[in-house]
């Protein structure tokens, strides 16, 4: 049995770092990658002209801190607060028909990672493990924003023995679900009830699609960190994207928030893969 490639890292040393799965991302502005939940709210693309971060010494009063001058006035001047660290379980993808151990073999050997037996090539395989790690924030943990770094760490092997060229795919992504009791009884701007869940989305860090010729194999490794821009959630996104009132936004940050992380996506022409995600959260 091939020795499993050990990708798990000690949490204290992990460098923690999107196709949105929720219809509630109506605040994503035109012209910005709609596969990402980490975008600035509506209108930002034309409001960021001019100064982005004015010198504090030049600010005469709070009225100078606006969307036009700094982009995100709600968090402007706040100190960064670290909110926690997490790491998902490893997800193993394996193709017994290509000579790899099956998931049953890994289970018998004592591995505790999540595992998927891949569909025979050239068919793709869907991966959906939405609950592999979580961070539970107490009330008032952050004032106006939840930022992040996500670092997926993965190795995989593409191999083609089908007799013709095929499209090889590695499209696994970190996923995140944000829950708060504040959202119970509230609806999004489209009239859909939140049911306690603000978003359930994926974060695009990297995707690879390539043509794999017959008889070709390719071993790959990737560790790419994606960091915060507009944040997973912010005062402005809650107001402009999700339609919450100022009082509801205040209650959202005042109460506990649970973030659950997982792995979703698809692969094709893969004989073996090992994927995990390191997560670091911070706020203000």
N, C-alpha and C positions, 0 to 999 in steps of 0.2 A: 504494500500500500504506500502510495506516495506520502511522504511526510508532509503534513499540512504546513503551509507557509504561515508562520506566526506573525500576524500583523498587529495583534493586540498590544497596546502600549500602556505603561503605568500612567494612571490618570494625572499624577502630579507633574509628569513630564510631557504629557500630551499637548501638542500645539492645537488648541481647540479653535477652532474657528467658531428655473422654477416654473416649472409649469404649475400654475395655481389650480388647486383642485376644488376651490370653493367659488360659487357664483357671487360671493359677497365681496370680491375684490373689485367692486365697481369704481373705486377711487383711482384705479390705475390710469394715468393720462395717456392720450394718444401720442404715439411717437416714442414711447418707452417700452422696452422689452416686456411683453405681457406674460412671459413665462416666469417672471420674477415677482415675488411678493415684496422684495426689498427695494421698493422704488419710492420716489418722492410723490406726494399727493398731487391732485389736479392743479394744473397751471404752472407747475414749477419750471417747466422747460423754458418759459419765457420770462420768469420772474427772477432768475438767477443771474441776470446781466448786472455788471457793475461789481461793487464790493461784495465779497462773500463773508468775510469775517473782519469787521471793523475793529480797529484798535480800541480797547476799553477806555483809554485815556481820551479818545476823541468823542466819546458818547456823552452828550449833554443830558439826556434823559431817556427814560424807558421807551419813549415814543420813537426813538431812532432804531429800536430793535424791531424790525418788521420782516415779513416774508421777502420783501424786495431787497433788503440789505443783507440779511444773514441766512435766508432760506428756511431756518427752523427756529423761530423766536422762542418757542416753548422751552427748548433745552439750552438756549444760548447762555453761556457763562456758568453752567452747572458743572460740578465736578463729576468725574466718572466714578461709578460705584460698581464693583464686581458682584455679580449676582449668582455665580455658581458655575460648576463644571460637571460635565457628564460625558459618557462614552457609550455608544450603542454596543450591544452584543455583535459579534461577527456574524455575517451572513455568508454561508458557503454555497456556491453553485457548482454542481458536478454532473458529468455526463458518463454514466456507467457504460454506455454503448461505445464510448471512445476509450475505454480501458481505465477510467477513473473509478475510485471507490464510490459506492452508492451512499445515500444518506443513511441507510441502515447500517452500513459499514462504519460510518463515523459515529453513529449512536452506540454501536457495540463496542467501539474503541474508547468510549467515554467522553467524546467531545460534546460540549454543551452549546455550541453555536447553532443558530438557525440554519436550516439546510433546505435546498431545493434540488431535486433531480431534474435536470434540464430536458426539454423536449428534443427529440432527434433532429439533427441538422437536416435541412436548413431552416427549420421552424424556429420562431422566436419563443422566448419564455418570459412571462410576466412575473415580476417580483413585488410582493406587497406585505411588508412587515411593519405596521404602523406604530407598534408599541415595544420599543427596544430599550428605552431609557427615558427618564423624566427628571424635571427640576420643578420643585414646588416652592414658589415664592410667597413669603408671608406678606400680609397687607403692608402698604407703605414702603415696600422694598425699593421702589423707584418712583420718581416724581412724574416723568412725562414720556419716557421712551424705554423700550427694551431692545437693545442692540445685541449683536452676536458675532462670533466667528465660528464657521463650520469647516472642519478639515476631514474630508473623506480620505481614507487610506485604502488602496485596493491594488491587488495584482490579479491578472487573469491571462488565460491563454486562448488565443483564437487558433482554430485549425479547420482546414477545409479538405475533406476527402469525398466530396459529393460528385466529382467528375466534371464540374463546371464552376465558373466564377460565381461568388455569392457576396451579398452585402453583410458585412460583419458589424455588429452593434454592441456598444457598451453604453447604456443609458440609465445607469442607476443614480439616484439622487437621495440626499437627506430629505426627510419629511418632518413637518412640525405641526402639532395641533395645540391651539391655545384655548384654554377653558377658564371661565370665571362665572361664579354665581351671579354676578352683577348683570349678566346678559340674559338670565332667565326672565321670561315674560316680555322681552324686547324683540323687535323685528328689524331686519336690515332695510336699506332704502327701497328694495324691491318688494317688501312686505313679507319676506320669509322669516320665520322665527329663528333666532339664534340658537335656542335650546341650550344655552350655556356655552356654546362653542363659537369663538370669534373667527377662527380660520382653521382649515385643514388642508395644508398645501405642501408642495415640494419646493426645494431650493436648488436651482441649477448651479452646479459647481463646474462640471465638465461633462461633455458628451463626445463620443467618438463613433463615427460611421465611416467605414472604408470598404473598398472592394478587396476581397480575399480570393486570390486565384486558386485553382484546383491544386492540391498538394502543398499549399503554403501554410505555415504556422508562424505565429507571432506572439511572443511573450511580452506582456506590458506591465508597467507599474506606474501608479499615479498617486501623488499626495498634494492636493491643491487646496489652499485655504481661501475661502470667500468671507469677506468681512462686511460690516454694517455700512449702509448708506442711509436710506430712509428708516431703517429699523424693521424689525418684525411687527412692531406696533408702536404708535406714538400718539400724542394728543391730537396732532393734526390729521393723521390718518383716521383716527376714531371719529373725528368731527366731519371731515370732508369725504372720507371713503365709506364709513360705516353709519353715518347719520346720527351719532350719539350727541346728546345735549351736553352742555358744560357740566351740569350736575352728574349726569351719567358717567362722563369721563372721569370726574373726580372720584366717584364711587369705584370705578374700574381699578384705578391705581391704589385706592384706599384698601381694597379687599384682596384676599389671596388670589394668586394666578398660578395655574398649573400648565406647564409646557411638556408635551410628550413628543419624543423623537423616534423616528424609524427610518426605514429604507424602502423606496419604491422605484419602479422603472421596468426596463426590459433589456434583454440581451439576445444576441443571435450569433451563431457560429462559435460559441464559447464552449470549451471543454472543461474548464475549471476557473473559478473566481473566488476570491475572498475579499469581503468589503465590510468596513466599519467606519464610524463617524465619530470624531471628537468634537465636542461642543463647549464653547465658553459664552456665557451671557454677561452683559453689563448694562448698566443704566445710569440714571442721574439721581 
